[in-house]
Amino acid sequence: MQWLTFTSAVAATVLLLAVIGLPLARIIGLRGYAMIAASPAFAVTIVAITAVAAPWIGLSWSVLPVILVAVVVGLVLFLIRRATRRATPPPAPRRRFDGWLLFAFLVAAALLAYRVVAVFGSPENISQTFDNIFHLNGVRFVLDTGNASSLWLGRMTNPSGGLGFYPAAWHGLVALIVQLSGASIPAAINAATLVISAVVWPLGALLLTRTLFGRSPVLSVSAGLLAASLPVFPILLMDYGVLYPYQLGLALLPVALAATLRALGLAGGVATAPGRVWWAVAVLGCLPGLALAHPGSLVGWLALTAPMVAVFGVLRLRGARTVGRRWLIVGAFVAYLAVGAVLLDTLRPPAEARGWPPQMGILDAVIDVVTISAWYEVSAVIAAAAVLAGVVWAFIARSARGYVALGMYAVTALLYVAVAALPLLALRDALTGGWYNNLPRLAAVLPIVLVPLGAYGAACTWSWLARRSAVHRVTARRPRWIAATLAVVATALVALGMQAPLLSPIPTAERWAQSPFVLGPASALLTSDEAALLSRLDEHVPEGVVVAGSPWTGASLAYALADRPVLMPHTLMEIGDELETINDGLADASAGDEVCDALEDLGVGFVLDFAGREVHPGEHPLPGLQGLADSDAVRLVDEQGDARLYEIVACAP
C-alpha cells in the first residue's frame, strides 16, 4: 500500500509540472524536446509566484490558485505573441522523431530512479538530518496555514517576522503533492525527490548539452549516461544537509542556461523558433523559480552565464563597425559585471551562516576537479576521461560554443578550488559566499558543466574513430538494426563501467546517502521507538493541542508526522518569554504560577520526552523538559522504549 500511494504521489508530481509548464512553453513557441524539458522550470516559477501572490488576494494554498495564475500568465503571453506575430519567426520545421534522445533520457531516468529509491529505501523513510526538521515541519506549516509564500514560511520559527524571507518553492510544491495524492509528507518528499532527480535533472542536462553541441546520437546517449553517473548531483544533496530546495534549484539550472544560450544567439545548429526575444522570455520564466527554490541556484546562473556574456561581447566587438558601437558594447559588459557583483553580494546569506573554512590544499582541490573525485574521494574514471577529451576537442574546434563550455568549466573549477582551498578568506568569501562558503554546495554544481563537456568529448572521439578506415569498413557493412543493437549493448557496457566500484564514486555515494534514511533503534533524529510512539499520538493528543519537547531529539516531528502542533518546530527558534518559561520550568509547574499561565496562553497540553542523543551530537539542555519521570507536573500516558508521552496535569484546577 505504501508503494501504491508513493506511485500516485510520483504521478501527481509529474502531472503537476506538465499541466502547468507545457502550455506555457508551447505558447512562447517552444516545440518538441525543448518544450518538454523547459516545462518543469516554468511550472516551478508559477508555483513560487502564486505562493507569494495568493495570500494577497485571499486564496488559500492549493492547486486552484496555481492554475489560475498559470492561465492568466499564459493568456498574457498568448496575446503578446499574437500581437507580435509578424515579428515572430515561423514555426520550426518538424524534425524526425529522435529515438536516440528518448533512449538517452530513459537510460538516465532509470539509472537515477534506481539509485534514488535505493537511497531512501521505503517511501515513508525520512532523512535523519538536522535540516530535515525544518523541511518536514515546513511542509506541514504550509498545509496548516494555507500559505506557501516565501515571505511567510520563516514565521514558523520566527513568529514575530524576524526571518522575513525563506525560499519556499520546494515546500509549496511538496504541499501540493500531499494535497493532490493524499500521500504522507515523507512519501510526498521522496516522490518529489525522485521526480526532480530522475526526470527534471536529466531533461535539463540533455537540453543544455544539445543546445551547446547539437543532436548527434552519441552526444545524447553520452550526456544521459554522464547525468546518471556523477553522484555529487543529485545524490550528494540527499546525503549532505539534506538540501532538498537547493537540489530543486540546481535541477532547473541547465534549462535556464540553455535558454540563455539561445537568447544570446550562441546555440549550436540551425536557428529555430522561437526567436531570441522569446528565448529571453523563457529565461525570465526560469529565474523566479530558481531564486525561490534556492538563491544559490540563481547565483549559479549568474556565475555560469558570465562566459556566455563574455563570448557574446567578443563576437559583437568583432562585428562592430564603429568606435561608438564598440564603446557601447564595452559599457554594457561593464554594467553587466557591476550588476552581477551587486547581486552576488545581495544574495549571500548572513555572515554567521557562511563560516565553513577551507578543507584541503589547492593541489588536492585541483585533483578533485580533474579526476571528478570531489567529496567521495573516488574518481569517476570514464567520466573524467570523457571531460578531458571534451576539453581537448573544444580547444581544437575553437568555436564560440566550445569556448562557452570551457569557460563554464573554468568558472566552476575556480569556484570549487576557492571554496575548498583558498587561504585568502576575504577573496574566498567574495567568490563563494553565495553558496555559504560550503564545499558540498559547490561540488553539486560541477555536473552541470561536466555533462555537456564530457558528452562532447565522447561524441567527438567517436566521430574521429568512425572516420578511421578500419573502423569505417567494419561499421559500414552492418545493417542498421545490427548497428543499433550493438549501440545499445555498448551503452549498457559503458553504463555498467560508469557505475562500477573501482571506476566510479556511485557505490560509495549510495552507501553514504542510505545511512541517514535508516530507521532503527539508534537513528540520529528519530529512532524506531520514537517513530512508533508518534504513530499513536493522535490516540492521546486532541487536535489543536500543542505538544512540548526538545527539537534536538526529534520530538518536534510530532508536527510533520502526527499532525499535532508543537511548541518548537525547529532547533533554531525565536525564543519568547513564555516559551522560555516553559522550557525552564515545566517540570516544577504548579497551579497558578507563571508556567501554567504560559502553558495556557500557548495551548500546551502534552510533552514528549525522547531521551538519548541529539541529532547533532551535543547537549542543549532544557531544564523544564528534563526529569519528567519524577515530576508531579505530568502524567505518563504512553511510552515505547525510552520514548515517553506525558500529559501536563499540574495546572488542573
C-alpha positions as CSV (number, residue, x, y, z in Angstrom):
1,M,0.0,0.0,0.0
2,Q,2.9,2.4,0.8
3,W,4.3,1.9,-2.7
4,L,0.9,2.4,-4.3
5,T,0.4,5.7,-2.6
6,F,4.0,6.6,-3.4
7,T,3.4,5.9,-7.1
8,S,0.3,8.2,-7.0
9,A,2.5,10.9,-5.5
10,V,5.1,10.5,-8.2
11,A,2.4,10.6,-10.9
12,A,0.9,13.7,-9.2
13,T,4.3,15.4,-9.3
14,V,4.9,14.7,-13.0
15,L,1.3,15.7,-14.0
16,L,1.5,19.0,-12.0
17,L,4.8,20.0,-13.6
18,A,3.5,19.0,-17.1
19,V,0.0,20.5,-16.9
20,I,1.3,23.9,-15.6
21,G,4.5,24.0,-17.6
22,L,3.8,22.5,-21.0
23,P,1.1,25.0,-22.2
24,L,3.3,28.0,-21.2
25,A,6.3,26.5,-23.1
26,R,4.1,25.9,-26.1
27,I,2.6,29.5,-26.0
28,I,6.0,31.1,-26.2
29,G,7.0,29.0,-29.2
30,L,8.9,26.1,-27.8
31,R,8.4,22.8,-29.6
32,G,9.5,19.2,-29.2
33,Y,12.1,18.3,-26.7
34,A,12.8,21.9,-25.6
35,M,9.1,22.3,-24.7
36,I,9.2,19.2,-22.6
37,A,12.5,20.0,-20.9
38,A,11.6,23.6,-20.1
39,S,8.1,22.8,-18.6
40,P,9.3,21.9,-15.1
41,A,11.2,25.2,-14.8
42,F,8.2,27.2,-15.9
43,A,5.9,25.2,-13.6
44,V,8.1,25.8,-10.5
45,T,8.1,29.6,-11.4
46,I,4.3,29.6,-11.5
47,V,4.1,27.7,-8.2
48,A,6.6,30.0,-6.5
49,I,5.0,33.2,-7.8
50,T,1.5,32.0,-6.9
51,A,2.6,31.2,-3.4
52,V,3.7,34.8,-2.9
53,A,0.6,36.3,-4.6
54,A,-2.2,34.0,-3.2
55,P,-2.3,35.5,0.3
56,W,-2.6,39.0,-1.1
57,I,-5.8,38.0,-2.9
58,G,-7.2,35.9,-0.1
59,L,-6.7,32.5,-1.6
60,S,-5.6,29.5,0.5
61,W,-2.8,27.3,-0.8
62,S,-3.9,24.7,-3.3
63,V,-3.7,23.8,-6.9
64,L,-6.6,26.2,-7.7
65,P,-4.6,29.5,-7.4
66,V,-1.7,27.8,-9.2
67,I,-3.9,27.0,-12.2
68,L,-5.5,30.5,-12.1
69,V,-2.1,32.2,-12.2
70,A,-0.9,29.9,-15.0
71,V,-4.0,30.7,-17.0
72,V,-3.5,34.5,-16.5
73,V,0.2,34.3,-17.4
74,G,-0.5,32.1,-20.4
75,L,-3.2,34.4,-21.7
76,V,-1.0,37.5,-21.4
77,L,1.8,35.7,-23.2
78,F,-0.6,34.4,-25.9
79,L,-2.0,37.9,-26.5
80,I,1.5,39.4,-26.7
81,R,2.7,36.7,-29.1
82,R,-0.4,37.1,-31.2
83,A,0.1,40.9,-31.4
84,T,3.7,40.5,-32.4
85,R,3.2,37.6,-34.8
86,R,4.6,39.5,-37.8
87,A,7.9,39.8,-35.9
88,T,7.8,36.2,-34.7
89,P,9.8,33.7,-36.8
90,P,7.8,31.0,-38.5
91,P,7.5,27.7,-36.6
92,A,10.5,25.4,-36.7
93,P,10.2,22.6,-39.3
94,R,9.1,19.3,-37.8
95,R,12.0,17.1,-37.0
96,R,12.0,13.4,-37.3
97,F,11.4,11.5,-34.0
98,D,14.7,11.2,-32.2
99,G,14.8,7.7,-30.9
100,W,18.3,8.0,-29.5
101,L,17.3,11.1,-27.5
102,L,14.4,9.2,-25.9
103,F,16.7,6.3,-25.3
104,A,19.3,8.5,-23.6
105,F,16.6,10.1,-21.4
106,L,15.1,6.7,-20.4
107,V,18.5,5.3,-19.6
108,A,19.4,8.3,-17.4
109,A,16.0,8.3,-15.7
110,A,16.1,4.5,-15.0
111,L,19.6,4.6,-13.5
112,L,18.8,7.7,-11.4
113,A,15.4,6.4,-10.2
114,Y,17.1,3.1,-9.1
115,R,19.7,5.0,-7.2
116,V,17.3,7.4,-5.5
117,V,14.9,4.6,-4.4
118,A,17.9,2.6,-3.2
119,V,18.9,5.6,-1.0
120,F,15.6,6.2,0.8
121,G,14.6,2.6,0.8
122,S,11.0,2.9,1.9
123,P,8.5,5.6,0.8
124,E,7.9,6.6,4.4
125,N,11.5,6.9,5.4
126,I,12.9,10.3,6.3
127,S,16.3,11.8,6.1
128,Q,17.5,11.7,9.7
129,T,19.4,15.0,9.4
130,F,19.3,18.4,11.1
131,D,18.0,20.4,8.1
132,N,15.1,18.0,7.6
133,I,13.5,19.1,10.9
134,F,12.7,22.4,9.2
135,H,11.8,20.9,5.8
136,L,9.3,18.3,7.2
137,N,7.7,20.8,9.5
138,G,7.8,23.5,6.9
139,V,5.5,21.4,4.6
140,R,3.1,20.8,7.5
141,F,3.2,24.6,8.2
142,V,2.2,25.3,4.6
143,L,-0.7,22.8,4.8
144,D,-1.9,24.1,8.2
145,T,-1.8,27.8,7.4
146,G,-2.8,27.6,3.7
147,N,0.2,29.9,2.9
148,A,3.3,28.8,0.9
149,S,4.8,32.2,0.4
150,S,8.5,32.7,0.7
151,L,7.6,35.8,2.8
152,W,5.6,33.6,5.3
153,L,7.4,30.3,5.8
154,G,10.0,31.9,8.1
155,R,7.2,32.7,10.6
156,M,7.1,29.0,11.6
157,T,10.3,29.6,13.6
158,N,10.2,33.4,13.9
159,P,6.6,34.3,14.7
160,S,7.4,38.0,15.0
161,G,8.7,38.1,11.4
162,G,12.4,38.3,12.1
163,L,13.0,35.8,9.3
164,G,11.3,37.8,6.6
165,F,12.3,35.6,3.6
166,Y,12.9,31.9,3.3
167,P,12.8,30.3,-0.2
168,A,9.6,28.2,-0.1
169,A,9.0,27.0,-3.7
170,W,10.0,23.4,-2.8
171,H,7.8,23.4,0.4
172,G,4.9,24.7,-1.6
173,L,5.4,22.1,-4.3
174,V,5.5,19.2,-1.8
175,A,2.4,20.6,-0.1
176,L,0.6,20.4,-3.4
177,I,1.8,16.8,-3.9
178,V,0.3,15.9,-0.5
179,Q,-3.0,17.6,-1.4
180,L,-3.2,16.0,-4.8
181,S,-2.2,12.5,-4.0
182,G,-3.2,12.0,-0.3
183,A,0.3,10.8,0.5
184,S,2.0,11.5,3.8
185,I,4.6,14.3,4.0
186,P,7.6,11.8,3.9
187,A,6.2,10.0,0.9
188,A,5.5,13.2,-0.9
189,I,9.0,14.5,-0.2
190,N,10.5,11.2,-1.5
191,A,8.3,11.4,-4.6
192,A,9.3,15.0,-5.3
193,T,13.0,14.0,-4.9
194,L,12.6,11.1,-7.3
195,V,11.0,13.3,-10.0
196,I,13.5,16.1,-9.5
197,S,16.4,13.7,-9.7
198,A,15.3,11.2,-12.3
199,V,13.1,13.4,-14.6
200,V,13.8,17.1,-14.2
201,W,17.6,16.9,-14.0
202,P,18.3,14.6,-17.0
203,L,15.8,16.5,-19.1
204,G,17.7,19.7,-18.4
205,A,21.2,18.2,-18.7
206,L,20.3,16.8,-22.1
207,L,18.8,20.1,-23.3
208,L,21.9,22.0,-22.3
209,T,24.2,19.5,-24.0
210,R,22.2,19.6,-27.2
211,T,21.9,23.4,-27.1
212,L,25.7,23.7,-26.9
213,F,26.8,20.9,-29.2
214,G,24.0,19.6,-31.5
215,R,21.9,16.5,-31.8
216,S,24.1,13.5,-32.6
217,P,23.1,10.1,-31.1
218,V,26.5,9.6,-29.4
219,L,26.2,13.1,-27.8
220,S,22.8,12.4,-26.4
221,V,23.5,9.0,-25.1
222,S,26.8,10.1,-23.6
223,A,25.0,13.1,-21.9
224,G,22.4,10.7,-20.5
225,L,25.0,8.3,-19.1
226,L,27.0,11.2,-17.6
227,A,23.9,12.8,-16.0
228,A,23.3,9.5,-14.2
229,S,26.9,8.8,-13.2
230,L,28.1,11.9,-11.3
231,P,26.7,11.5,-7.8
232,V,27.7,14.9,-6.5
233,F,24.5,15.8,-8.1
234,P,21.8,14.8,-7.3
235,I,22.7,12.1,-4.7
236,L,25.1,14.3,-2.6
237,L,22.2,16.7,-1.7
238,M,20.2,13.7,-0.4
239,D,23.2,12.9,1.8
240,Y,24.5,16.2,2.9
241,G,22.1,18.6,4.6
242,V,19.6,17.4,3.5
243,L,19.4,20.2,0.9
244,Y,16.1,19.5,-0.9
245,P,15.3,23.1,-2.0
246,Y,18.9,23.5,-3.4
247,Q,18.5,20.2,-5.3
248,L,15.4,21.5,-6.9
249,G,17.1,24.8,-7.9
250,L,20.1,23.0,-9.4
251,A,18.0,20.6,-11.3
252,L,16.3,23.6,-13.0
253,L,19.5,25.4,-13.7
254,P,20.5,23.7,-17.0
255,V,17.3,24.8,-18.7
256,A,17.9,28.4,-17.7
257,L,21.4,28.1,-19.1
258,A,20.2,26.6,-22.3
259,A,17.6,29.3,-22.7
260,T,20.3,32.0,-22.1
261,L,22.5,30.5,-24.8
262,R,19.6,30.7,-27.2
263,A,18.7,34.2,-26.2
264,L,22.3,35.3,-26.8
265,G,22.4,33.5,-30.2
266,L,25.2,31.2,-29.1
267,A,23.4,27.9,-29.5
268,G,24.5,25.2,-31.9
269,G,22.7,24.1,-35.0
270,V,20.3,26.0,-37.3
271,A,18.3,28.8,-35.6
272,T,14.8,27.6,-34.7
273,A,11.7,29.2,-33.5
274,P,11.1,30.9,-31.2
275,G,13.2,34.0,-31.8
276,R,15.8,35.3,-29.4
277,V,13.3,37.7,-27.8
278,W,11.1,34.8,-26.8
279,W,14.1,32.8,-25.6
280,A,14.8,35.8,-23.4
281,V,11.2,35.4,-22.1
282,A,12.0,31.8,-21.4
283,V,15.0,32.9,-19.3
284,L,12.7,35.2,-17.4
285,G,10.3,32.3,-17.0
286,C,13.0,30.2,-15.3
287,L,14.7,32.8,-12.9
288,P,11.9,33.3,-10.3
289,G,11.7,29.5,-9.9
290,L,15.5,29.3,-9.4
291,A,15.5,32.2,-6.9
292,L,12.5,31.0,-4.8
293,A,13.7,27.3,-4.9
294,H,17.1,28.4,-3.6
295,P,19.1,31.6,-4.1
296,G,22.2,29.5,-4.6
297,S,20.9,28.2,-7.9
298,L,20.3,31.8,-9.1
299,V,23.9,32.6,-8.1
300,G,24.9,29.6,-10.1
301,W,23.1,31.0,-13.1
302,L,24.9,34.4,-12.7
303,A,28.3,32.6,-12.5
304,L,27.8,30.2,-15.4
305,T,26.3,32.8,-17.7
306,A,29.4,35.0,-17.3
307,P,31.4,33.0,-20.0
308,M,28.3,33.3,-22.3
309,V,28.2,37.0,-21.9
310,A,31.9,37.3,-22.4
311,V,31.9,35.3,-25.7
312,F,28.8,37.2,-26.8
313,G,30.6,40.5,-26.2
314,V,33.7,39.4,-28.0
315,L,31.7,38.4,-31.1
316,R,29.8,41.7,-31.0
317,L,33.1,43.6,-30.7
318,R,34.5,41.8,-33.7
319,G,31.4,42.7,-35.7
320,A,31.2,46.3,-34.6
321,R,32.0,48.7,-37.4
322,T,32.2,52.0,-35.4
323,V,34.1,53.1,-32.4
324,G,30.9,54.3,-30.7
325,R,29.3,50.8,-31.0
326,R,32.4,49.2,-29.6
327,W,32.3,51.5,-26.6
328,L,28.6,50.8,-26.2
329,I,29.4,47.0,-26.1
330,V,32.2,47.5,-23.6
331,G,30.0,49.7,-21.4
332,A,27.2,47.2,-21.5
333,F,29.6,44.4,-20.4
334,V,31.0,46.5,-17.5
335,A,27.4,47.3,-16.4
336,Y,26.7,43.5,-16.5
337,L,29.7,42.8,-14.3
338,A,28.6,45.6,-11.9
339,V,25.1,44.3,-11.6
340,G,26.3,40.8,-11.2
341,A,28.7,41.8,-8.4
342,V,25.9,43.6,-6.6
343,L,23.6,40.6,-6.9
344,L,26.4,38.2,-5.7
345,D,26.7,40.4,-2.6
346,T,23.0,40.8,-2.1
347,L,22.2,37.1,-2.5
348,R,24.8,36.0,0.1
349,P,23.4,34.6,3.3
350,P,24.3,36.3,6.6
351,A,27.9,36.1,7.7
352,E,27.2,33.7,10.6
353,A,25.8,31.2,8.1
354,R,28.8,31.1,5.8
355,G,31.6,30.3,8.2
356,W,32.8,27.0,6.7
357,P,36.6,27.1,6.4
358,P,38.8,25.7,3.6
359,Q,39.2,21.9,3.9
360,M,42.3,21.0,1.8
361,G,45.3,22.2,-0.2
362,I,44.9,23.8,-3.6
363,L,46.6,20.9,-5.4
364,D,44.2,18.4,-3.8
365,A,41.2,20.6,-4.9
366,V,42.5,20.7,-8.4
367,I,42.9,16.9,-8.4
368,D,39.3,16.7,-7.2
369,V,38.1,18.6,-10.2
370,V,40.2,16.9,-12.8
371,T,39.5,13.4,-11.6
372,I,35.9,14.1,-10.6
373,S,36.5,12.8,-7.1
374,A,35.0,15.7,-5.2
375,W,33.6,14.8,-1.8
376,Y,33.6,11.0,-2.2
377,E,37.3,10.7,-2.9
378,V,36.7,8.1,-5.6
379,S,37.5,9.1,-9.2
380,A,34.8,8.8,-11.9
381,V,37.4,7.4,-14.3
382,I,35.4,7.1,-17.5
383,A,33.6,10.5,-17.0
384,A,37.0,12.2,-16.2
385,A,38.5,10.8,-19.4
386,A,35.4,12.0,-21.4
387,V,35.7,15.5,-19.9
388,L,39.4,15.7,-20.7
389,A,38.6,14.7,-24.3
390,G,36.0,17.4,-24.4
391,V,38.5,20.0,-23.2
392,V,40.9,18.9,-25.9
393,W,38.3,18.8,-28.7
394,A,36.9,22.2,-27.7
395,F,40.4,23.8,-28.0
396,I,40.8,22.1,-31.4
397,A,37.5,23.3,-32.7
398,R,37.9,26.9,-31.5
399,S,34.2,27.6,-31.8
400,A,32.2,30.0,-29.7
401,R,30.2,27.2,-28.2
402,G,33.3,25.3,-27.3
403,Y,34.7,28.4,-25.6
404,V,31.5,28.8,-23.6
405,A,31.7,25.3,-22.4
406,L,35.3,25.7,-21.5
407,G,34.5,29.0,-19.7
408,M,31.7,27.4,-17.7
409,Y,34.1,24.6,-16.7
410,A,36.8,27.0,-15.7
411,V,34.4,29.1,-13.6
412,T,33.0,26.1,-11.8
413,A,36.5,24.7,-11.2
414,L,37.8,28.0,-9.9
415,L,34.8,28.3,-7.5
416,Y,35.4,24.8,-6.3
417,V,39.1,25.3,-5.7
418,A,38.4,28.6,-4.0
419,V,35.8,27.1,-1.6
420,A,37.9,24.0,-0.9
421,A,41.4,25.6,-0.5
422,L,41.8,29.3,-1.0
423,P,43.6,30.7,2.1
424,L,42.7,34.4,1.2
425,L,39.4,34.3,3.2
426,A,38.1,37.7,2.1
427,L,38.5,36.8,-1.5
428,R,37.1,33.4,-0.9
429,D,34.0,34.8,0.7
430,A,33.5,37.3,-2.1
431,L,33.6,34.4,-4.7
432,T,31.8,31.6,-2.8
433,G,29.8,33.3,-0.1
434,G,26.6,32.9,-2.2
435,W,27.0,29.2,-1.5
436,Y,27.7,29.6,2.2
437,N,31.4,29.0,1.5
438,N,30.3,25.4,1.7
439,L,32.2,22.8,-0.3
440,P,29.3,20.3,-0.9
441,R,27.1,23.0,-2.4
442,L,29.7,23.9,-5.0
443,A,30.6,20.3,-5.6
444,A,27.0,19.8,-6.6
445,V,27.3,22.4,-9.4
446,L,30.2,20.5,-11.1
447,P,28.0,18.0,-13.1
448,I,26.1,20.8,-14.7
449,V,29.2,21.8,-16.7
450,L,30.8,18.3,-16.8
451,V,27.9,16.6,-18.5
452,P,28.0,18.7,-21.7
453,L,31.7,18.8,-21.9
454,G,32.1,15.1,-21.3
455,A,29.4,14.2,-23.8
456,Y,31.1,16.5,-26.4
457,G,34.4,14.7,-25.8
458,A,32.8,11.3,-26.2
459,A,30.9,12.3,-29.4
460,C,34.0,13.9,-31.0
461,T,36.2,11.0,-30.1
462,W,33.7,8.5,-31.6
463,S,33.3,10.7,-34.7
464,W,37.1,10.7,-35.1
465,L,37.3,6.9,-34.7
466,A,34.4,6.3,-37.1
467,R,36.4,8.2,-39.8
468,R,39.3,5.8,-39.5
469,S,39.3,3.5,-42.5
470,A,39.5,0.2,-40.4
471,V,36.5,1.2,-38.2
472,H,34.6,2.5,-41.2
473,R,34.9,-0.7,-43.1
474,V,33.5,-2.7,-40.1
475,T,30.6,-0.4,-39.4
476,A,29.6,0.3,-43.0
477,R,28.9,-3.3,-43.8
478,R,26.4,-3.8,-41.0
479,P,22.6,-3.5,-41.4
480,R,21.1,-0.6,-39.4
481,W,19.3,-2.9,-36.9
482,I,22.6,-4.6,-36.1
483,A,24.3,-1.3,-35.6
484,A,21.5,-0.1,-33.3
485,T,21.7,-3.3,-31.3
486,L,25.4,-3.0,-30.9
487,A,25.0,0.6,-29.9
488,V,22.5,-0.4,-27.2
489,V,24.8,-3.2,-25.9
490,A,27.8,-0.7,-25.9
491,T,25.7,1.7,-23.9
492,A,24.8,-0.9,-21.4
493,L,28.5,-1.9,-21.0
494,V,29.6,1.7,-20.6
495,A,26.8,2.3,-18.1
496,L,28.0,-0.6,-16.0
497,G,31.5,0.6,-16.2
498,M,30.5,4.1,-15.1
499,Q,28.7,2.7,-12.1
500,A,31.4,0.1,-11.1
501,P,33.0,0.5,-7.7
502,L,36.6,0.8,-9.0
503,L,35.7,3.3,-11.7
504,S,33.0,5.3,-10.1
505,P,32.1,7.1,-6.8
506,I,28.5,6.0,-7.2
507,P,28.6,2.9,-4.9
508,T,30.3,5.0,-2.2
509,A,27.8,7.8,-2.7
510,E,24.8,5.4,-2.5
511,R,26.1,3.8,0.7
512,W,26.8,7.1,2.4
513,A,23.4,8.5,1.4
514,Q,21.5,5.5,2.6
515,S,22.8,5.8,6.1
516,P,20.7,8.9,7.1
517,F,17.5,7.3,5.8
518,V,17.8,4.2,8.0
519,L,15.1,4.0,10.8
520,G,16.4,1.9,13.7
521,P,16.9,1.9,17.5
522,A,19.9,4.3,17.2
523,S,18.8,6.6,14.3
524,A,20.2,10.1,14.6
525,L,17.0,12.1,14.6
526,L,14.1,9.8,15.2
527,T,14.5,6.2,16.5
528,S,12.2,3.4,15.7
529,D,10.7,3.6,19.2
530,E,10.1,7.3,18.9
531,A,8.5,6.9,15.5
532,A,6.2,4.2,16.8
533,L,5.1,6.5,19.7
534,L,4.4,9.3,17.2
535,S,2.3,7.0,15.1
536,R,-0.1,6.7,18.1
537,L,0.0,10.3,19.1
538,D,-3.5,11.1,17.8
539,E,-4.9,8.5,20.2
540,H,-3.9,10.6,23.1
541,V,-3.5,14.2,22.0
542,P,-6.6,16.0,20.8
543,E,-6.4,18.1,17.6
544,G,-5.1,21.6,18.1
545,V,-3.4,20.8,21.5
546,V,0.3,21.8,21.4
547,V,3.0,19.3,22.3
548,A,6.2,20.5,24.1
549,G,9.5,18.7,23.6
550,S,13.2,19.3,22.6
551,P,13.5,19.6,18.8
552,W,17.1,18.4,19.1
553,T,15.8,14.9,20.0
554,G,13.2,14.7,17.2
555,A,10.2,15.5,19.4
556,S,9.3,18.4,17.1
557,L,8.5,15.9,14.3
558,A,5.2,15.3,16.0
559,Y,4.1,18.3,13.9
560,A,5.0,16.8,10.5
561,L,4.4,13.2,11.2
562,A,1.5,13.2,13.6
563,D,-0.2,16.4,12.6
564,R,-0.1,17.9,16.1
565,P,1.2,21.4,16.7
566,V,4.5,21.6,18.7
567,L,6.0,24.3,20.9
568,M,9.3,24.3,19.0
569,P,9.1,23.2,15.3
570,H,12.8,23.6,14.8
571,T,16.0,24.0,16.8
572,L,16.8,27.5,15.5
573,M,13.8,29.2,17.1
574,E,12.8,32.6,18.2
575,I,12.5,32.1,22.0
576,G,9.9,34.4,23.5
577,D,9.4,34.9,27.2
578,E,6.6,32.4,27.6
579,L,8.4,29.7,25.6
580,E,11.5,30.2,27.7
581,T,9.4,30.0,30.9
582,I,8.0,26.6,29.8
583,N,11.4,25.2,28.7
584,D,12.9,26.3,32.0
585,G,10.1,25.4,34.5
586,L,7.6,22.9,33.2
587,A,8.9,20.0,35.4
588,D,8.2,22.1,38.5
589,A,5.0,23.7,37.4
590,S,2.1,24.2,39.8
591,A,-1.4,25.7,39.5
592,G,-1.4,29.4,39.4
593,D,2.3,30.0,38.6
594,E,3.7,31.7,35.6
595,V,4.5,28.4,33.9
596,C,0.8,27.5,33.9
597,D,-0.1,30.9,32.6
598,A,2.4,30.4,29.7
599,L,1.1,26.9,29.1
600,E,-2.5,28.2,28.8
601,D,-1.6,31.1,26.6
602,L,0.3,28.8,24.2
603,G,-2.2,25.9,24.3
604,V,0.3,23.3,25.5
605,G,-1.2,20.2,27.0
606,F,1.4,17.4,26.5
607,V,5.1,16.9,26.4
608,L,7.3,14.4,24.6
609,D,10.4,13.1,26.3
610,F,12.8,11.5,23.8
611,A,15.8,10.5,25.8
612,G,19.1,9.8,24.1
613,R,21.4,11.6,21.8
614,E,20.6,14.7,19.9
615,V,20.6,14.9,16.1
616,H,23.9,16.6,16.1
617,P,25.8,15.0,19.0
618,G,25.9,17.6,21.7
619,E,23.9,19.0,24.6
620,H,21.2,21.6,24.5
621,P,19.5,21.1,27.9
622,L,16.0,22.4,28.6
623,P,15.7,22.1,32.4
624,G,11.9,22.2,32.4
625,L,11.7,19.2,30.0
626,Q,14.1,17.0,31.9
627,G,13.5,14.7,34.9
628,L,9.8,14.3,33.9
629,A,9.6,10.7,35.2
630,D,9.9,12.1,38.8
631,S,7.7,15.2,38.2
632,D,4.3,15.7,39.7
633,A,3.5,18.2,37.0
634,V,2.9,15.5,34.4
635,R,1.3,12.1,34.0
636,L,2.6,9.3,31.7
637,V,0.1,8.3,29.1
638,D,2.2,6.3,26.6
639,E,5.7,5.0,26.1
640,Q,7.8,2.8,23.9
641,G,11.3,2.1,24.9
642,D,12.9,5.3,26.2
643,A,10.3,7.5,24.4
644,R,7.5,8.8,26.6
645,L,4.5,11.0,26.2
646,Y,3.2,12.9,29.2
647,E,0.1,14.8,29.8
648,I,0.5,18.1,31.7
649,V,-1.6,17.9,34.9
650,A,0.0,20.5,37.1
651,C,-2.3,23.3,36.1
652,A,-5.6,21.5,36.6
653,P,-7.9,23.4,38.9
